[in-house]
């Protein structure tokens, strides 16, 4: 039986290290004494993580057979943590084909074990497309030449997980909740810390194993009960959930997309995965990996831990920051031949650039955008209604950013700490857009610079830019003034000995 105390060091390769689970697994594997390699398409996405210098980074993709086999040389355990929630038509065949390629490369490199995290599901039942794909990938590994440990987990509860955010926003937004009948289905959730415990333990298993393991908290609730338990833990009034005989998973997915940060492309498969009971059929894992110290984490405790992590700004990874590669910004000033529109503003202030940078790096989320919150909210809801990200995704940490992270409907494409922040838009628009904020010393004060950059797509893109110009003329001048004003407040608070003002206190009126 494994207690993964670090006595059995392995060389492991983690795929999906930019994802929600993979980004948390890597440091725990290092703590357990393993040598860790990560395979990522864009190493810059993890350049800001604390463990970056402690791992070997391989730049490649899983569909490059030669590069994959080379990366697997000397590897004992391969963690396959790649799964797309929204890969478009034909993704089932693509995911199965990729798993087959990985299994073949692992065998050629003499890998001893593949570890895969799939979904908990009933047997002999027609599954949703995404659950069926996860099951198929697991079967590819189990039927392949390399031993595989396939964990099957249900709803994962942890700060920043998509399942937790869905429950949280539904419970906080809707005191009376009409819902499809599947909210009565029995669900066995699992805390993310326990998922990671089992994943780490799998590296040190001495036995040759080629099988699935159901993993869960042993705490079984209905989905309605999970929302009610969340409300109780969060100090909210009791939530009344009305189960109606309306299956309509796509309609329910649309509703979830509108009232939570989860986009439609993810909300539909998440809702579809709840159409059946998801309860462990066996607990055989107890015979191979000891339960965590103190036992498995119950649902209510998992919620309390997730809320505490968010409150203390200790969220390690989020669903929103997982698995998306940023398009490079063409080199300025030539713009690589693109038609480009630029709205540029500068503001000179008598405040230290370091204080201006504090405001820049803390922009978005609960801190807001420093001008006309209603206008930003309206644009966010329009984006949501069109299937985009909207403004509800927030940000992982209120004051610190790293490359690849989400900030509302933006993603951090580049950060030069103390100087420049470039955000790439993920809103629905006929073209590509960036927002660039920078600061530099200017005499005894600072010079703040702000650029909105748009590459239009066809005539619709050009008309779109003309349509949003009035919006820009309202928000952008106020935004540059208010960011400098917020920096003055930080400087004043620091001078008076009060420290950093609270997030809302840094907001200035337009």
C-alpha positions in Angstrom: 0.0 0.0 0.0 1.4 3.4 -1.0 1.7 6.4 1.4 3.7 8.4 -1.2 6.2 9.6 1.4 8.9 10.2 -1.2 10.8 7.0 -0.5 10.2 5.7 -4.1 11.4 8.4 -6.4 10.2 8.2 -10.0 10.8 10.2 -13.1 7.4 11.4 -14.2 6.1 13.3 -17.2 3.0 15.5 -16.7 0.8 16.4 -19.6 -1.8 19.1 -19.0 0.4 21.0 -16.6 -1.3 24.3 -17.7 -4.6 22.8 -16.6 -6.6 23.0 -13.3 -5.5 19.6 -12.0 -2.1 19.4 -13.7 -1.0 22.8 -12.4 -1.6 21.6 -8.8 -0.2 18.1 -9.3 3.3 19.2 -10.4 4.4 20.8 -7.1 3.0 17.9 -5.1 4.9 15.4 -7.1 8.1 17.5 -6.5 7.3 17.5 -2.8 7.0 13.7 -2.9 10.6 13.5 -4.2 9.9 12.7 -7.8 11.8 14.1 -10.8 9.2 16.0 -12.9 9.1 16.8 -16.6 6.2 18.7 -18.1 5.1 18.7 -21.7 3.4 22.0 -22.8 2.8 23.7 -26.1 3.6 27.1 -24.7 6.1 27.2 -21.8 5.5 30.9 -21.4 2.1 30.0 -19.9 3.8 28.5 -16.9 6.8 30.8 -16.7 5.4 32.6 -13.7 4.6 29.5 -11.5 6.7 28.9 -8.4 7.8 25.5 -9.6 8.9 26.4 -13.1 12.7 26.2 -12.3 12.3 22.9 -10.6 11.0 20.9 -13.6 12.2 20.0 -17.0 10.0 21.8 -19.6 9.5 20.1 -22.9 7.9 22.3 -25.6 5.8 20.1 -27.8 2.3 18.8 -28.4 0.8 15.4 -27.9 0.2 14.9 -31.7 3.9 15.1 -32.4 4.8 11.4 -32.1 8.6 11.8 -32.5 8.8 14.6 -30.0 6.6 12.8 -27.5 8.6 9.6 -27.7 11.8 11.7 -27.1 10.2 13.4 -24.1 9.3 10.1 -22.7 12.8 8.7 -22.6 13.7 7.7 -19.0 10.2 8.4 -17.8 8.7 5.9 -15.4 5.2 7.3 -15.0 3.2 9.3 -17.5 0.3 11.5 -16.3 -2.3 12.0 -19.0 -4.4 15.0 -17.8 -5.6 16.3 -21.1 -9.3 16.6 -21.9 -11.2 19.2 -23.9 -14.6 20.4 -22.8 -15.1 22.2 -26.0 -13.2 20.9 -29.0 -15.9 21.1 -31.6 -17.2 18.5 -33.9 -15.2 15.3 -34.3 -13.4 15.8 -31.0 -14.3 12.2 -29.8 -12.3 10.7 -32.7 -9.5 13.2 -32.2 -9.2 12.5 -28.5 -9.2 8.7 -29.0 -6.6 9.0 -31.7 -4.4 11.1 -29.6 -4.7 8.7 -26.7 -3.7 5.8 -29.0 -0.6 7.8 -30.2 0.4 8.5 -26.6 -0.1 4.8 -25.5 2.1 3.7 -28.5 4.8 6.3 -27.7 4.8 5.3 -24.0 5.3 1.6 -24.9 8.2 2.5 -27.3 9.9 4.5 -24.4 9.4 1.7 -21.9 7.2 3.8 -19.6 6.0 1.6 -16.7 2.7 3.2 -16.0 0.1 5.7 -17.4 -2.1 7.5 -15.0 -5.3 9.0 -16.3 -8.1 11.0 -14.6 -11.5 10.2 -16.1 -15.1 10.7 -15.0 -17.3 8.8 -12.6 -20.3 7.4 -14.5 -22.8 4.5 -14.3 -22.3 1.5 -16.6 -24.8 0.2 -19.2 -26.2 3.7 -19.7 -26.0 6.0 -22.7 -23.4 8.7 -21.7 -23.1 12.3 -22.9 -20.6 13.0 -25.7 -17.9 14.2 -23.3 -18.3 11.5 -20.7 -18.3 8.9 -23.5 -15.0 10.4 -24.8 -13.4 10.3 -21.4 -14.5 6.7 -21.0 -13.1 5.8 -24.4 -9.7 7.4 -23.6 -9.5 5.4 -20.4 -10.3 2.2 -22.4 -7.5 3.0 -24.9 -4.9 3.1 -22.1 -6.3 0.0 -20.3 -6.2 -2.0 -23.6 -2.7 -0.7 -24.5 0.7 -2.3 -23.9 1.5 -0.1 -20.8 -0.1 -0.7 -17.5 -2.7 2.0 -16.7 -4.3 3.4 -13.6 -7.5 5.1 -14.5 -9.1 7.1 -11.8 -12.8 7.9 -12.2 -13.9 11.0 -10.2 -17.2 12.9 -10.1 -17.7 16.5 -9.3 -14.4 18.0 -8.2 -14.7 20.6 -5.4 -11.9 23.1 -5.0 -11.2 26.8 -5.3 -11.2 27.7 -8.9 -12.7 24.4 -10.2 -15.5 24.7 -12.8 -17.8 22.5 -10.8 -17.4 24.5 -7.7 -17.9 27.8 -9.6 -21.1 26.5 -11.1 -22.5 25.4 -7.7 -21.3 28.7 -6.0 -22.8 31.1 -8.6 -26.1 29.2 -8.9 -26.5 29.1 -5.1 -25.5 32.7 -4.6 -27.6 34.1 -7.4 -30.9 32.2 -7.1 -32.7 31.9 -3.8 -35.5 30.1 -5.6 -34.3 27.8 -8.3 -36.5 26.1 -10.9 -34.3 23.2 -12.2 -34.5 20.1 -14.4 -35.3 16.8 -12.7 -31.7 15.7 -12.7 -31.0 17.9 -9.7 -32.4 15.0 -7.7 -29.6 12.7 -9.1 -27.2 11.2 -6.5 -23.7 12.8 -6.8 -20.5 11.8 -5.0 -18.2 14.8 -5.1 -14.5 14.7 -4.2 -12.3 17.5 -2.9 -9.5 18.5 -5.2 -6.9 17.8 -2.4 -8.1 14.1 -2.4 -7.9 13.8 -6.2 -4.3 15.1 -6.0 -3.6 12.7 -3.1 -4.5 9.7 -5.2 -2.7 11.0 -8.3 0.5 11.4 -6.4 0.1 8.0 -4.7 -0.2 6.3 -8.1 3.4 7.1 -8.9 4.7 5.0 -6.0 2.5 2.0 -6.4 4.6 -1.1 -6.3 2.1 -3.5 -7.8 1.5 -4.0 -11.5 -2.0 -2.6 -12.0 -4.1 -2.2 -15.1 -7.6 -1.1 -14.0 -10.0 1.6 -13.1 -10.5 3.0 -9.6 -13.6 4.9 -8.5 -12.6 7.7 -6.2 -14.9 10.0 -4.2 -15.6 11.5 -0.8 -18.1 8.7 0.2 -20.4 11.6 0.9 -23.4 11.2 -1.4 -25.9 14.1 -2.0 -28.3 15.1 -4.7 -27.1 18.0 -6.8 -29.9 20.1 -5.2 -28.5 19.1 -1.8 -25.0 20.2 -2.9 -26.3 23.7 -3.7 -28.2 23.8 -0.4 -25.2 22.7 1.6 -23.1 25.3 -0.2 -25.6 28.0 0.8 -25.5 26.8 4.4 -21.6 26.9 4.5 -21.5 30.3 2.8 -24.0 31.7 5.4 -26.8 32.2 2.8 -30.5 31.6 3.5 -31.9 28.2 2.6 -32.1 27.7 -1.2 -35.3 26.2 -2.5 -34.7 24.1 -5.5 -37.8 23.0 -7.5 -37.1 19.9 -9.6 -39.2 20.1 -12.8 -39.8 17.3 -15.3 -37.9 19.1 -18.0 -34.8 17.2 -19.2 -33.5 19.8 -21.8 -29.7 19.7 -20.9 -28.9 22.2 -23.5 -31.4 24.7 -22.2 -30.1 24.1 -18.7 -26.6 24.6 -20.0 -27.6 28.0 -21.5 -29.1 29.0 -18.2 -26.0 28.0 -16.3 -23.8 30.0 -18.8 -25.9 33.1 -18.2 -25.8 33.1 -14.4 -22.3 31.7 -13.8 -18.8 32.4 -15.1 -18.9 29.1 -17.1 -19.2 29.7 -20.9 -21.8 27.9 -22.9 -19.1 25.7 -24.5 -18.3 24.3 -21.0 -21.7 24.6 -19.3 -23.5 22.2 -21.7 -21.1 19.3 -21.2 -21.0 19.9 -17.5 -24.8 19.8 -17.3 -24.9 16.7 -19.5 -22.5 14.9 -17.2 -25.1 15.4 -14.4 -27.9 13.5 -16.3 -27.2 10.3 -14.3 -26.2 9.3 -10.8 -22.4 9.5 -10.3 -21.6 7.4 -7.2 -18.6 5.1 -6.7 -19.4 1.4 -7.4 -16.3 0.2 -5.5 -13.7 1.4 -3.0 -10.8 -0.8 -4.0 -8.4 2.1 -4.0 -8.3 1.7 -0.2 -6.3 -1.5 -0.7 -3.6 0.3 -2.6 -3.3 3.9 -1.5 -4.0 5.0 2.1 -6.6 7.6 2.6 -5.2 11.1 3.4 -4.3 11.9 7.0 -7.5 12.7 8.8 -9.5 10.7 6.2 -11.3 11.8 3.1 -12.7 15.3 2.9 -16.5 15.5 3.1 -18.5 17.8 0.7 -19.2 20.5 3.3 -15.6 20.6 4.4 -14.4 20.8 0.8 -16.7 23.8 0.3 -15.4 25.5 3.4 -11.8 24.9 2.3 -12.5 26.3 -1.2 -14.2 29.4 0.2 -11.2 29.9 2.6 -8.7 29.6 -0.3 -10.6 32.2 -2.3 -11.0 34.5 0.7 -7.3 34.3 1.5 -6.3 34.7 -2.2 -4.5 31.3 -2.2 -6.1 29.9 -5.3 -3.4 27.9 -7.1 -5.1 27.3 -10.5 -8.5 28.0 -12.0 -10.6 26.3 -14.7 -10.6 29.6 -16.7 -6.8 29.7 -17.0 -6.4 26.2 -18.2 -5.4 25.1 -21.6 -5.7 28.1 -23.9 -2.7 29.4 -25.8 -2.5 33.1 -26.6 -2.1 34.4 -30.1 1.1 36.4 -30.4 0.7 40.1 -30.9 2.3 41.2 -34.2 5.4 43.3 -33.7 4.8 46.9 -33.1 5.0 49.3 -34.9 4.7 47.5 -38.3 1.8 45.2 -37.1 2.9 42.5 -39.6 0.8 43.9 -42.4 -2.5 43.9 -40.5 -5.2 46.5 -40.7 -5.1 47.9 -37.2 -7.0 50.4 -35.1 -5.4 51.9 -32.0 -6.9 54.0 -29.2 -4.0 55.4 -27.2 -4.2 57.4 -24.0 -1.4 58.8 -21.8 -1.6 60.4 -18.4 1.2 62.2 -16.5 0.9 62.0 -12.7 2.9 63.0 -9.7 2.8 59.5 -8.2 5.5 56.9 -8.0 5.4 54.4 -10.9 5.4 51.5 -8.4 2.1 52.6 -7.1 0.6 52.9 -10.6 1.8 49.4 -11.3 0.1 48.1 -8.2 -3.2 49.4 -9.6 -2.4 48.0 -13.1 -1.6 44.5 -11.9 -4.7 44.5 -9.7 -7.1 45.5 -12.4 -10.3 43.6 -13.1 -12.3 41.1 -11.0 -13.6 42.7 -7.8 -11.2 45.7 -8.3 -13.1 46.6 -11.5 -11.9 48.7 -14.5 -11.9 52.2 -13.0 -14.6 53.7 -15.2 -18.3 53.4 -15.8 -19.0 50.0 -14.2 -22.4 49.9 -15.8 -21.0 50.2 -19.3 -18.6 47.3 -18.6 -21.4 45.2 -17.2 -23.6 45.8 -20.2 -20.8 44.8 -22.6 -20.1 41.7 -20.4 -23.7 40.6 -20.5 -23.9 41.1 -24.3 -20.8 38.9 -24.6 -22.4 36.3 -22.3 -25.6 36.2 -24.4 -23.5 35.6 -27.5 -21.7 32.7 -25.9 -18.6 34.5 -24.9 -16.7 34.7 -21.6 -18.4 37.8 -20.1 -17.1 39.5 -17.0 -18.0 36.9 -14.4 -14.7 34.9 -14.6 -12.9 37.4 -12.4 -9.3 36.7 -11.5 -7.4 34.1 -9.5 -5.6 36.6 -7.1 -6.7 40.2 -6.4 -3.2 41.7 -6.7 -0.9 39.4 -8.6 -0.9 38.1 -12.2 1.1 35.7 -14.3 1.2 35.0 -18.0 -1.8 33.0 -19.3 -4.1 33.9 -16.4 -7.7 35.1 -16.9 -8.9 38.6 -16.0 -12.6 38.7 -16.7 -12.9 38.5 -20.5 -9.2 39.0 -21.0 -6.2 36.8 -20.7 -2.7 37.9 -19.7 -0.6 37.6 -22.8 2.5 39.4 -21.5 3.5 40.8 -18.2 6.7 42.8 -17.5 6.3 43.3 -13.8 6.6 46.9 -12.8 6.2 48.1 -16.4 3.7 46.5 -18.8 0.6 44.4 -18.8 -0.9 43.2 -22.1 -4.3 41.6 -22.1 -5.8 39.6 -25.0 -9.6 39.8 -25.4 -11.6 36.6 -25.3 -14.9 38.3 -25.9 -17.0 37.7 -29.0 -16.0 40.2 -31.6 -15.3 40.3 -35.4 -11.6 40.6 -35.0 -8.8 40.3 -32.4 -8.4 42.8 -29.6 -5.8 43.7 -26.9 -5.6 46.1 -24.1 -2.1 47.2 -23.1 -1.4 49.1 -19.9 2.1 50.4 -19.0 3.9 52.9 -16.7 7.3 54.4 -16.7 9.1 57.1 -14.7 8.5 60.7 -15.8 10.6 63.2 -13.9 9.5 63.1 -10.2 6.3 61.2 -11.2 5.1 58.7 -13.7 3.7 58.4 -17.3 0.8 56.0 -17.6 0.1 54.7 -21.1 -3.0 52.8 -22.3 -3.6 51.3 -25.7 -6.6 49.5 -27.1 -5.5 47.5 -30.2 -8.0 45.9 -32.6 -7.3 43.8 -35.8 -10.7 43.9 -37.6 -11.9 40.9 -39.6 -13.6 42.0 -42.8 -16.1 44.8 -43.1 -18.0 43.7 -40.0 -14.8 44.2 -37.9 -14.4 47.8 -39.3 -18.1 48.6 -38.5 -17.6 47.1 -35.0 -14.7 49.4 -34.3 -16.8 52.4 -35.4 -19.7 51.3 -33.2 -17.5 51.0 -30.0 -15.7 54.3 -30.5 -18.3 56.2 -28.5 -17.9 53.6 -25.7 -14.1 54.1 -25.8 -14.4 57.9 -25.7 -16.4 57.5 -22.4 -14.4 54.9 -20.6 -10.8 55.2 -21.6 -10.1 58.8 -20.6 -11.7 58.2 -17.3 -9.9 55.0 -16.9 -6.4 56.6 -17.3 -7.3 59.3 -14.8 -8.8 57.0 -12.3 -5.9 54.5 -12.3 -3.5 57.4 -11.4 -6.0 58.6 -8.8 -6.2 55.1 -7.3 -2.3 55.0 -7.2 -2.4 58.3 -5.2 -4.7 56.7 -2.7 -2.3 53.8 -2.3 0.6 56.2 -1.8 -1.3 58.2 0.8 -2.3 55.1 2.7 1.3 53.9 2.6 2.5 57.2 3.9 0.0 57.3 6.7 0.9 53.8 7.7 -2.4 52.2 6.8 -0.8 49.8 4.3 -2.5 48.7 1.1 -6.1 50.0 0.8 -8.8 47.4 0.4 -9.7 46.4 -3.2 -12.8 48.6 -3.3 -11.0 51.5 -1.7 -8.7 51.8 -4.7 -11.6 52.5 -7.0 -11.9 56.1 -8.1 -15.0 57.8 -9.4 -15.1 58.6 -13.1 
